[in-house]
Amino acid sequence: MHYFEALAKVLVVGLVLGAGLPAIFASGMVAYSFGAGGEEADGVVHKGNPALKYLGIALFLFVTLVILTAVAWITRTTIIHHFGIDLFPGISK
């Protein structure tokens, strides 16, 4: 169980620091493509699954939110200087 806890901590830190974002984006692509349905190369037709399609969209939105938050965090002092808006109040500059 000790190894599982260590792996879980590494996974969480990886997601927080952005290393897991490509994996989340890829999972969203897979979910969206399975949710859309369609025809495979061998001629088999799959019916779309709306739940998977919405899961894929939710994962895309999550990745977009993380990227926009990271850009806002990096540029926070410039935004405060030019516009006077503190996007992260309570966190020291």
Biopython code that builds the backbone (N, CA, C, O; Angstrom):
import numpy as np
from Bio.PDB.StructureBuilder import StructureBuilder

atoms = [
    (1, "MET", "N", (0.821, -1.189, 0.000)),
    (1, "MET", "CA", (0.000, 0.000, 0.000)),
    (1, "MET", "C", (0.870, 1.261, 0.000)),
    (1, "MET", "O", (0.446, 2.312, -0.480)),
    (2, "HIS", "N", (2.066, 1.152, 0.530)),
    (2, "HIS", "CA", (2.971, 2.300, 0.574)),
    (2, "HIS", "C", (3.306, 2.785, -0.833)),
    (2, "HIS", "O", (3.361, 3.991, -1.076)),
    (3, "TYR", "N", (3.530, 1.860, -1.757)),
    (3, "TYR", "CA", (3.865, 2.233, -3.132)),
    (3, "TYR", "C", (2.682, 2.908, -3.816)),
    (3, "TYR", "O", (2.859, 3.863, -4.574)),
    (4, "PHE", "N", (1.476, 2.412, -3.548)),
    (4, "PHE", "CA", (0.284, 3.011, -4.151)),
    (4, "PHE", "C", (0.110, 4.455, -3.683)),
    (4, "PHE", "O", (-0.221, 5.330, -4.483)),
    (5, "GLU", "N", (0.329, 4.706, -2.401)),
    (5, "GLU", "CA", (0.215, 6.069, -1.890)),
    (5, "GLU", "C", (1.278, 6.985, -2.504)),
    (5, "GLU", "O", (1.001, 8.138, -2.834)),
    (6, "ALA", "N", (2.489, 6.460, -2.652)),
    (6, "ALA", "CA", (3.560, 7.254, -3.263)),
    (6, "ALA", "C", (3.234, 7.558, -4.723)),
    (6, "ALA", "O", (3.446, 8.680, -5.182)),
    (7, "LEU", "N", (2.722, 6.571, -5.456)),
    (7, "LEU", "CA", (2.342, 6.796, -6.852)),
    (7, "LEU", "C", (1.203, 7.805, -6.959)),
    (7, "LEU", "O", (1.188, 8.634, -7.869)),
    (8, "ALA", "N", (0.253, 7.735, -6.035)),
    (8, "ALA", "CA", (-0.860, 8.684, -6.050)),
    (8, "ALA", "C", (-0.361, 10.105, -5.801)),
    (8, "ALA", "O", (-0.829, 11.047, -6.441)),
    (9, "LYS", "N", (0.584, 10.264, -4.875)),
    (9, "LYS", "CA", (1.136, 11.593, -4.608)),
    (9, "LYS", "C", (1.872, 12.136, -5.832)),
    (9, "LYS", "O", (1.739, 13.313, -6.166)),
    (10, "VAL", "N", (2.639, 11.288, -6.493)),
    (10, "VAL", "CA", (3.367, 11.718, -7.692)),
    (10, "VAL", "C", (2.382, 12.096, -8.795)),
    (10, "VAL", "O", (2.595, 13.078, -9.506)),
    (11, "LEU", "N", (1.316, 11.330, -8.938)),
    (11, "LEU", "CA", (0.310, 11.639, -9.951)),
    (11, "LEU", "C", (-0.352, 12.981, -9.673)),
    (11, "LEU", "O", (-0.546, 13.781, -10.589)),
    (12, "VAL", "N", (-0.699, 13.231, -8.420)),
    (12, "VAL", "CA", (-1.341, 14.496, -8.069)),
    (12, "VAL", "C", (-0.395, 15.667, -8.318)),
    (12, "VAL", "O", (-0.803, 16.688, -8.873)),
    (13, "VAL", "N", (0.856, 15.525, -7.914)),
    (13, "VAL", "CA", (1.826, 16.598, -8.147)),
    (13, "VAL", "C", (2.033, 16.804, -9.644)),
    (13, "VAL", "O", (2.145, 17.940, -10.104)),
    (14, "GLY", "N", (2.085, 15.720, -10.399)),
    (14, "GLY", "CA", (2.229, 15.837, -11.853)),
    (14, "GLY", "C", (1.054, 16.564, -12.487)),
    (14, "GLY", "O", (1.243, 17.377, -13.391)),
    (15, "LEU", "N", (-0.159, 16.279, -12.020)),
    (15, "LEU", "CA", (-1.328, 16.983, -12.544)),
    (15, "LEU", "C", (-1.314, 18.446, -12.156)),
    (15, "LEU", "O", (-1.666, 19.310, -12.960)),
    (16, "VAL", "N", (-0.909, 18.728, -10.923)),
    (16, "VAL", "CA", (-0.883, 20.124, -10.478)),
    (16, "VAL", "C", (0.155, 20.915, -11.258)),
    (16, "VAL", "O", (-0.100, 22.062, -11.623)),
    (17, "LEU", "N", (1.297, 20.341, -11.517)),
    (17, "LEU", "CA", (2.367, 21.049, -12.206)),
    (17, "LEU", "C", (2.227, 21.031, -13.727)),
    (17, "LEU", "O", (3.039, 21.644, -14.421)),
    (18, "GLY", "N", (1.237, 20.359, -14.250)),
    (18, "GLY", "CA", (0.970, 20.413, -15.672)),
    (18, "GLY", "C", (1.489, 19.241, -16.479)),
    (18, "GLY", "O", (1.257, 19.183, -17.687)),
    (19, "ALA", "N", (2.177, 18.315, -15.857)),
    (19, "ALA", "CA", (2.697, 17.182, -16.621)),
    (19, "ALA", "C", (1.576, 16.239, -17.056)),
    (19, "ALA", "O", (1.738, 15.497, -18.025)),
    (20, "GLY", "N", (0.466, 16.258, -16.366)),
    (20, "GLY", "CA", (-0.648, 15.374, -16.704)),
    (20, "GLY", "C", (-1.636, 15.974, -17.682)),
    (20, "GLY", "O", (-2.552, 15.283, -18.127)),
    (21, "LEU", "N", (-1.479, 17.238, -18.027)),
    (21, "LEU", "CA", (-2.427, 17.868, -18.941)),
    (21, "LEU", "C", (-2.483, 17.208, -20.320)),
    (21, "LEU", "O", (-3.575, 17.057, -20.866)),
    (22, "PRO", "N", (-1.356, 16.813, -20.900)),
    (22, "PRO", "CA", (-1.465, 16.093, -22.176)),
    (22, "PRO", "C", (-2.238, 14.771, -22.051)),
    (22, "PRO", "O", (-2.953, 14.382, -22.973)),
    (23, "ALA", "N", (-2.094, 14.096, -20.930)),
    (23, "ALA", "CA", (-2.836, 12.845, -20.722)),
    (23, "ALA", "C", (-4.327, 13.118, -20.581)),
    (23, "ALA", "O", (-5.151, 12.363, -21.097)),
    (24, "ILE", "N", (-4.674, 14.190, -19.887)),
    (24, "ILE", "CA", (-6.086, 14.547, -19.749)),
    (24, "ILE", "C", (-6.660, 14.953, -21.102)),
    (24, "ILE", "O", (-7.785, 14.582, -21.439)),
    (25, "PHE", "N", (-5.888, 15.714, -21.877)),
    (25, "PHE", "CA", (-6.339, 16.108, -23.216)),
    (25, "PHE", "C", (-6.525, 14.881, -24.108)),
    (25, "PHE", "O", (-7.507, 14.790, -24.845)),
    (26, "ALA", "N", (-5.582, 13.939, -24.041)),
    (26, "ALA", "CA", (-5.701, 12.717, -24.846)),
    (26, "ALA", "C", (-6.913, 11.901, -24.415)),
    (26, "ALA", "O", (-7.603, 11.328, -25.258)),
    (27, "SER", "N", (-7.179, 11.841, -23.117)),
    (27, "SER", "CA", (-8.369, 11.139, -22.635)),
    (27, "SER", "C", (-9.635, 11.814, -23.148)),
    (27, "SER", "O", (-10.612, 11.143, -23.482)),
    (28, "GLY", "N", (-9.615, 13.131, -23.208)),
    (28, "GLY", "CA", (-10.751, 13.852, -23.767)),
    (28, "GLY", "C", (-10.952, 13.563, -25.240)),
    (28, "GLY", "O", (-12.085, 13.439, -25.705)),
    (29, "MET", "N", (-9.846, 13.453, -25.981)),
    (29, "MET", "CA", (-9.948, 13.116, -27.400)),
    (29, "MET", "C", (-10.556, 11.723, -27.593)),
    (29, "MET", "O", (-11.418, 11.521, -28.449)),
    (30, "VAL", "N", (-10.096, 10.777, -26.789)),
    (30, "VAL", "CA", (-10.618, 9.407, -26.896)),
    (30, "VAL", "C", (-12.092, 9.378, -26.529)),
    (30, "VAL", "O", (-12.895, 8.764, -27.231)),
    (31, "ALA", "N", (-12.455, 10.043, -25.426)),
    (31, "ALA", "CA", (-13.856, 10.047, -24.997)),
    (31, "ALA", "C", (-14.744, 10.723, -26.041)),
    (31, "ALA", "O", (-15.828, 10.230, -26.351)),
    (32, "TYR", "N", (-14.285, 11.846, -26.579)),
    (32, "TYR", "CA", (-15.084, 12.558, -27.581)),
    (32, "TYR", "C", (-15.245, 11.725, -28.850)),
    (32, "TYR", "O", (-16.329, 11.687, -29.432)),
    (33, "SER", "N", (-14.179, 11.060, -29.281)),
    (33, "SER", "CA", (-14.281, 10.274, -30.516)),
    (33, "SER", "C", (-15.175, 9.054, -30.328)),
    (33, "SER", "O", (-15.932, 8.702, -31.232)),
    (34, "PHE", "N", (-15.098, 8.400, -29.161)),
    (34, "PHE", "CA", (-16.014, 7.279, -28.908)),
    (34, "PHE", "C", (-17.446, 7.778, -28.744)),
    (34, "PHE", "O", (-18.395, 7.083, -29.108)),
    (35, "GLY", "N", (-17.600, 8.975, -28.200)),
    (35, "GLY", "CA", (-18.938, 9.527, -28.021)),
    (35, "GLY", "C", (-19.578, 9.961, -29.319)),
    (35, "GLY", "O", (-20.802, 9.940, -29.447)),
    (36, "ALA", "N", (-18.764, 10.355, -30.288)),
    (36, "ALA", "CA", (-19.300, 10.810, -31.570)),
    (36, "ALA", "C", (-19.787, 9.655, -32.431)),
    (36, "ALA", "O", (-20.648, 9.850, -33.288)),
    (37, "GLY", "N", (-19.256, 8.461, -32.224)),
    (37, "GLY", "CA", (-19.629, 7.327, -33.056)),
    (37, "GLY", "C", (-18.979, 7.429, -34.417)),
    (37, "GLY", "O", (-18.044, 8.206, -34.610)),
    (38, "GLY", "N", (-19.470, 6.651, -35.354)),
    (38, "GLY", "CA", (-18.943, 6.716, -36.716)),
    (38, "GLY", "C", (-18.609, 5.347, -37.262)),
    (38, "GLY", "O", (-18.959, 4.322, -36.677)),
    (39, "GLU", "N", (-17.933, 5.346, -38.383)),
    (39, "GLU", "CA", (-17.593, 4.106, -39.078)),
    (39, "GLU", "C", (-16.087, 3.871, -38.997)),
    (39, "GLU", "O", (-15.286, 4.782, -39.210)),
    (40, "GLU", "N", (-15.720, 2.623, -38.683)),
    (40, "GLU", "CA", (-14.306, 2.262, -38.615)),
    (40, "GLU", "C", (-13.812, 1.841, -39.991)),
    (40, "GLU", "O", (-14.587, 1.778, -40.946)),
    (41, "ALA", "N", (-12.520, 1.555, -40.086)),
    (41, "ALA", "CA", (-11.905, 1.177, -41.364)),
    (41, "ALA", "C", (-12.460, -0.136, -41.904)),
    (41, "ALA", "O", (-12.523, -0.329, -43.118)),
    (42, "ASP", "N", (-12.866, -1.044, -41.006)),
    (42, "ASP", "CA", (-13.382, -2.336, -41.468)),
    (42, "ASP", "C", (-14.879, -2.305, -41.776)),
    (42, "ASP", "O", (-15.460, -3.344, -42.089)),
    (43, "GLY", "N", (-15.514, -1.130, -41.692)),
    (43, "GLY", "CA", (-16.915, -0.997, -42.064)),
    (43, "GLY", "C", (-17.899, -1.114, -40.914)),
    (43, "GLY", "O", (-19.106, -0.994, -41.127)),
    (44, "VAL", "N", (-17.414, -1.345, -39.696)),
    (44, "VAL", "CA", (-18.297, -1.453, -38.549)),
    (44, "VAL", "C", (-18.747, -0.053, -38.138)),
    (44, "VAL", "O", (-17.926, 0.850, -37.979)),
    (45, "VAL", "N", (-20.057, 0.117, -37.969)),
    (45, "VAL", "CA", (-20.621, 1.415, -37.601)),
    (45, "VAL", "C", (-20.953, 1.386, -36.114)),
    (45, "VAL", "O", (-21.615, 0.465, -35.637)),
    (46, "HIS", "N", (-20.488, 2.405, -35.380)),
    (46, "HIS", "CA", (-20.751, 2.517, -33.950)),
    (46, "HIS", "C", (-21.707, 3.674, -33.702)),
    (46, "HIS", "O", (-21.579, 4.752, -34.283)),
    (47, "LYS", "N", (-22.674, 3.414, -32.814)),
    (47, "LYS", "CA", (-23.611, 4.455, -32.420)),
    (47, "LYS", "C", (-22.910, 5.390, -31.428)),
    (47, "LYS", "O", (-22.119, 4.936, -30.601)),
    (48, "GLY", "N", (-23.192, 6.665, -31.507)),
    (48, "GLY", "CA", (-22.576, 7.643, -30.612)),
    (48, "GLY", "C", (-23.093, 7.516, -29.186)),
    (48, "GLY", "O", (-24.221, 7.080, -28.955)),
    (49, "ASN", "N", (-22.240, 7.908, -28.225)),
    (49, "ASN", "CA", (-22.605, 7.906, -26.822)),
    (49, "ASN", "C", (-22.512, 9.349, -26.318)),
    (49, "ASN", "O", (-21.409, 9.868, -26.149)),
    (50, "PRO", "N", (-23.645, 10.000, -26.078)),
    (50, "PRO", "CA", (-23.610, 11.409, -25.674)),
    (50, "PRO", "C", (-22.869, 11.640, -24.358)),
    (50, "PRO", "O", (-22.250, 12.691, -24.187)),
    (51, "ALA", "N", (-22.914, 10.698, -23.435)),
    (51, "ALA", "CA", (-22.219, 10.877, -22.154)),
    (51, "ALA", "C", (-20.708, 10.975, -22.367)),
    (51, "ALA", "O", (-20.045, 11.810, -21.752)),
    (52, "LEU", "N", (-20.173, 10.130, -23.232)),
    (52, "LEU", "CA", (-18.737, 10.196, -23.514)),
    (52, "LEU", "C", (-18.372, 11.477, -24.268)),
    (52, "LEU", "O", (-17.304, 12.053, -24.062)),
    (53, "LYS", "N", (-19.266, 11.900, -25.131)),
    (53, "LYS", "CA", (-19.010, 13.135, -25.872)),
    (53, "LYS", "C", (-18.942, 14.321, -24.915)),
    (53, "LYS", "O", (-18.048, 15.158, -25.036)),
    (54, "TYR", "N", (-19.868, 14.403, -23.970)),
    (54, "TYR", "CA", (-19.853, 15.488, -22.996)),
    (54, "TYR", "C", (-18.683, 15.369, -22.025)),
    (54, "TYR", "O", (-18.158, 16.381, -21.562)),
    (55, "LEU", "N", (-18.274, 14.152, -21.717)),
    (55, "LEU", "CA", (-17.085, 13.969, -20.885)),
    (55, "LEU", "C", (-15.851, 14.509, -21.604)),
    (55, "LEU", "O", (-15.015, 15.172, -20.990)),
    (56, "GLY", "N", (-15.735, 14.229, -22.893)),
    (56, "GLY", "CA", (-14.623, 14.758, -23.675)),
    (56, "GLY", "C", (-14.619, 16.274, -23.700)),
    (56, "GLY", "O", (-13.565, 16.894, -23.563)),
    (57, "ILE", "N", (-15.777, 16.874, -23.871)),
    (57, "ILE", "CA", (-15.872, 18.335, -23.870)),
    (57, "ILE", "C", (-15.498, 18.889, -22.506)),
    (57, "ILE", "O", (-14.813, 19.908, -22.419)),
    (58, "ALA", "N", (-15.938, 18.233, -21.438)),
    (58, "ALA", "CA", (-15.599, 18.687, -20.082)),
    (58, "ALA", "C", (-14.092, 18.616, -19.839)),
    (58, "ALA", "O", (-13.523, 19.501, -19.201)),
    (59, "LEU", "N", (-13.448, 17.566, -20.347)),
    (59, "LEU", "CA", (-11.999, 17.465, -20.186)),
    (59, "LEU", "C", (-11.279, 18.543, -20.991)),
    (59, "LEU", "O", (-10.275, 19.087, -20.530)),
    (60, "PHE", "N", (-11.776, 18.861, -22.189)),
    (60, "PHE", "CA", (-11.194, 19.953, -22.972)),
    (60, "PHE", "C", (-11.326, 21.277, -22.230)),
    (60, "PHE", "O", (-10.381, 22.064, -22.189)),
    (61, "LEU", "N", (-12.493, 21.525, -21.644)),
    (61, "LEU", "CA", (-12.712, 22.764, -20.905)),
    (61, "LEU", "C", (-11.812, 22.844, -19.673)),
    (61, "LEU", "O", (-11.328, 23.920, -19.322)),
    (62, "PHE", "N", (-11.589, 21.706, -19.018)),
    (62, "PHE", "CA", (-10.703, 21.682, -17.852)),
    (62, "PHE", "C", (-9.275, 22.052, -18.251)),
    (62, "PHE", "O", (-8.629, 22.857, -17.580)),
    (63, "VAL", "N", (-8.787, 21.470, -19.334)),
    (63, "VAL", "CA", (-7.430, 21.770, -19.802)),
    (63, "VAL", "C", (-7.329, 23.250, -20.192)),
    (63, "VAL", "O", (-6.328, 23.902, -19.892)),
    (64, "THR", "N", (-8.350, 23.776, -20.852)),
    (64, "THR", "CA", (-8.359, 25.184, -21.228)),
    (64, "THR", "C", (-8.342, 26.081, -19.998)),
    (64, "THR", "O", (-7.629, 27.084, -19.971)),
    (65, "LEU", "N", (-9.120, 25.728, -18.981)),
    (65, "LEU", "CA", (-9.152, 26.509, -17.747)),
    (65, "LEU", "C", (-7.795, 26.515, -17.049)),
    (65, "LEU", "O", (-7.354, 27.552, -16.554)),
    (66, "VAL", "N", (-7.135, 25.363, -17.007)),
    (66, "VAL", "CA", (-5.819, 25.286, -16.373)),
    (66, "VAL", "C", (-4.810, 26.137, -17.136)),
    (66, "VAL", "O", (-4.004, 26.835, -16.520)),
    (67, "ILE", "N", (-4.842, 26.092, -18.453)),
    (67, "ILE", "CA", (-3.897, 26.874, -19.253)),
    (67, "ILE", "C", (-4.146, 28.373, -19.076)),
    (67, "ILE", "O", (-3.197, 29.141, -18.915)),
    (68, "LEU", "N", (-5.411, 28.796, -19.103)),
    (68, "LEU", "CA", (-5.718, 30.212, -18.918)),
    (68, "LEU", "C", (-5.337, 30.697, -17.517)),
    (68, "LEU", "O", (-4.851, 31.817, -17.357)),
    (69, "THR", "N", (-5.558, 29.855, -16.505)),
    (69, "THR", "CA", (-5.163, 30.207, -15.145)),
    (69, "THR", "C", (-3.652, 30.322, -15.036)),
    (69, "THR", "O", (-3.151, 31.222, -14.361)),
    (70, "ALA", "N", (-2.919, 29.433, -15.683)),
    (70, "ALA", "CA", (-1.456, 29.496, -15.644)),
    (70, "ALA", "C", (-0.942, 30.757, -16.321)),
    (70, "ALA", "O", (-0.013, 31.390, -15.819)),
    (71, "VAL", "N", (-1.526, 31.131, -17.448)),
    (71, "VAL", "CA", (-1.104, 32.360, -18.128)),
    (71, "VAL", "C", (-1.426, 33.578, -17.260)),
    (71, "VAL", "O", (-0.617, 34.500, -17.162)),
    (72, "ALA", "N", (-2.598, 33.583, -16.635)),
    (72, "ALA", "CA", (-2.953, 34.690, -15.751)),
    (72, "ALA", "C", (-2.013, 34.752, -14.544)),
    (72, "ALA", "O", (-1.655, 35.840, -14.092)),
    (73, "TRP", "N", (-1.618, 33.595, -14.025)),
    (73, "TRP", "CA", (-0.697, 33.561, -12.893)),
    (73, "TRP", "C", (0.679, 34.111, -13.286)),
    (73, "TRP", "O", (1.290, 34.872, -12.536)),
    (74, "ILE", "N", (1.148, 33.725, -14.449)),
    (74, "ILE", "CA", (2.463, 34.176, -14.902)),
    (74, "ILE", "C", (2.466, 35.684, -15.144)),
    (74, "ILE", "O", (3.455, 36.360, -14.862)),
    (75, "THR", "N", (1.372, 36.201, -15.661)),
    (75, "THR", "CA", (1.319, 37.624, -16.011)),
    (75, "THR", "C", (0.613, 38.471, -14.961)),
    (75, "THR", "O", (0.233, 39.604, -15.256)),
    (76, "ARG", "N", (0.426, 37.967, -13.752)),
    (76, "ARG", "CA", (-0.359, 38.662, -12.737)),
    (76, "ARG", "C", (0.212, 40.027, -12.364)),
    (76, "ARG", "O", (-0.550, 40.979, -12.195)),
    (77, "THR", "N", (1.521, 40.145, -12.234)),
    (77, "THR", "CA", (2.076, 41.451, -11.842)),
    (77, "THR", "C", (1.943, 42.474, -12.967)),
    (77, "THR", "O", (1.745, 43.660, -12.702)),
    (78, "THR", "N", (2.047, 42.031, -14.212)),
    (78, "THR", "CA", (1.858, 42.946, -15.340)),
    (78, "THR", "C", (0.407, 43.407, -15.406)),
    (78, "THR", "O", (0.139, 44.580, -15.666)),
    (79, "ILE", "N", (-0.519, 42.501, -15.175)),
    (79, "ILE", "CA", (-1.943, 42.862, -15.181)),
    (79, "ILE", "C", (-2.244, 43.839, -14.054)),
    (79, "ILE", "O", (-2.995, 44.794, -14.253)),
    (80, "ILE", "N", (-1.677, 43.621, -12.885)),
    (80, "ILE", "CA", (-1.881, 44.544, -11.770)),
    (80, "ILE", "C", (-1.289, 45.906, -12.103)),
    (80, "ILE", "O", (-1.902, 46.935, -11.820)),
    (81, "HIS", "N", (-0.111, 45.922, -12.698)),
    (81, "HIS", "CA", (0.552, 47.187, -13.016)),
    (81, "HIS", "C", (-0.230, 48.007, -14.043)),
    (81, "HIS", "O", (-0.423, 49.209, -13.865)),
    (82, "HIS", "N", (-0.677, 47.355, -15.114)),
    (82, "HIS", "CA", (-1.315, 48.093, -16.208)),
    (82, "HIS", "C", (-2.806, 48.347, -15.984)),
    (82, "HIS", "O", (-3.315, 49.400, -16.367)),
    (83, "PHE", "N", (-3.500, 47.411, -15.378)),
    (83, "PHE", "CA", (-4.954, 47.529, -15.257)),
    (83, "PHE", "C", (-5.438, 47.732, -13.831)),
    (83, "PHE", "O", (-6.577, 48.149, -13.623)),
    (84, "GLY", "N", (-4.592, 47.445, -12.844)),
    (84, "GLY", "CA", (-4.994, 47.592, -11.452)),
    (84, "GLY", "C", (-5.935, 46.503, -10.966)),
    (84, "GLY", "O", (-6.608, 46.671, -9.949)),
    (85, "ILE", "N", (-5.986, 45.395, -11.680)),
    (85, "ILE", "CA", (-6.865, 44.278, -11.329)),
    (85, "ILE", "C", (-6.020, 43.150, -10.754)),
    (85, "ILE", "O", (-5.087, 42.673, -11.400)),
    (86, "ASP", "N", (-6.349, 42.726, -9.537)),
    (86, "ASP", "CA", (-5.645, 41.606, -8.920)),
    (86, "ASP", "C", (-6.483, 40.342, -9.127)),
    (86, "ASP", "O", (-7.505, 40.162, -8.464)),
    (87, "LEU", "N", (-6.064, 39.478, -10.030)),
    (87, "LEU", "CA", (-6.812, 38.268, -10.353)),
    (87, "LEU", "C", (-6.721, 37.208, -9.260)),
    (87, "LEU", "O", (-7.574, 36.324, -9.177)),
    (88, "PHE", "N", (-5.706, 37.295, -8.433)),
    (88, "PHE", "CA", (-5.490, 36.333, -7.344)),
    (88, "PHE", "C", (-5.358, 37.088, -6.027)),
    (88, "PHE", "O", (-4.260, 37.165, -5.477)),
    (89, "PRO", "N", (-6.453, 37.651, -5.506)),
    (89, "PRO", "CA", (-6.343, 38.408, -4.259)),
    (89, "PRO", "C", (-6.000, 37.477, -3.096)),
    (89, "PRO", "O", (-6.410, 36.316, -3.067)),
    (90, "GLY", "N", (-5.256, 38.003, -2.161)),
    (90, "GLY", "CA", (-4.888, 37.220, -0.999)),
    (90, "GLY", "C", (-3.601, 36.443, -1.162)),
    (90, "GLY", "O", (-3.083, 35.898, -0.187)),
    (91, "ILE", "N", (-3.069, 36.380, -2.382)),
    (91, "ILE", "CA", (-1.803, 35.691, -2.641)),
    (91, "ILE", "C", (-0.759, 36.755, -2.894)),
    (91, "ILE", "O", (-0.949, 37.630, -3.739)),
    (92, "SER", "N", (0.351, 36.687, -2.160)),
    (92, "SER", "CA", (1.375, 37.727, -2.301)),
    (92, "SER", "C", (1.985, 37.712, -3.695)),
    (92, "SER", "O", (2.073, 36.671, -4.346)),
    (93, "LYS", "N", (2.399, 38.881, -4.130)),
    (93, "LYS", "CA", (2.954, 39.027, -5.480)),
    (93, "LYS", "C", (4.400, 38.644, -5.525)),
    (93, "LYS", "O", (5.023, 38.707, -6.585)),
]
sb = StructureBuilder()
sb.init_structure("model")
sb.init_model(0)
sb.init_chain("A")
sb.init_seg("    ")
for serial, (resi, resn, name, xyz) in enumerate(atoms, 1):
    if name == "N":
        sb.init_residue(resn, " ", resi, " ")
    sb.init_atom(name, np.array(xyz, "f"), 0.0, 1.0, " ", f" {name:<3s}", serial, name[0])
structure = sb.get_structure()
